[in-house]
């Protein structure tokens, strides 16, 4: 297949050289991180951890569904940072943010 022929979407996503492939890997890593961290929290709090991201500068960003849940996540931030470091040793700090309302 030449570069000018169209590729299937699944081919673009699985292609390690494509932008979509890179985005798919990053999304999968964020989902896995979110799941690991939610598993470490009590169920009521885990339900309000909207998403997680580990930035290139080592900042673990936690998104909470509301300000009260953000406060509770801040109390857990040291433990969550240690858990994150098991798979991502570059994690250096935690920032908790409130996700915008839907």
Buried (B, 14 or more C-beta within 10 A) or exposed (E): EEEEEEEEEEEBBEBEEBEBBEEBEEEEBBEEBBEBBBEBBEEEBBEBBBBBBBEEEBBBBBBBBEEEBBEBBBEBBEEBBEBBBEEBEEBBEBEBBBBEEE
